C-alpha cells in the first residue's frame, strides 16, 4: 500500500501507550517508565529521571494487549528532553540488541 506522505524514516513509528521497566546498564536497579512509540529501529519513552545521551539501557515492555508483542532489548539513548506539560523526561533510544527472556 503506497504511503500518502513523504516518510523519511526507514521504519514507521507506531504509537504505543504502555508501561515498561528499564535499568541503566550495570545498575541492576529497575525503574518504571511509559513507552509512547516504537519502530523497527528505536523507541521513545517517558522516564521520571533524566538519562544521558549514549547511556546504555535495558528495557522490558510487556503490553497488556495482544496487538503489541513483548520486547526485551538493550538500547542506546540518543535524545533526552524535558516534557512540557508533565513531570518526566522524554527519552529517544535506538535498539541495539534484542534479548531473550
Secondary structure as UniProt FT lines:
FT   STRAND          14..24
FT   TURN            25..27
FT   STRAND          31..38
FT   STRAND          42..47
FT   TURN            53..54
FT   STRAND          56..61
FT   STRAND          71..82
FT   STRAND          89..98
//
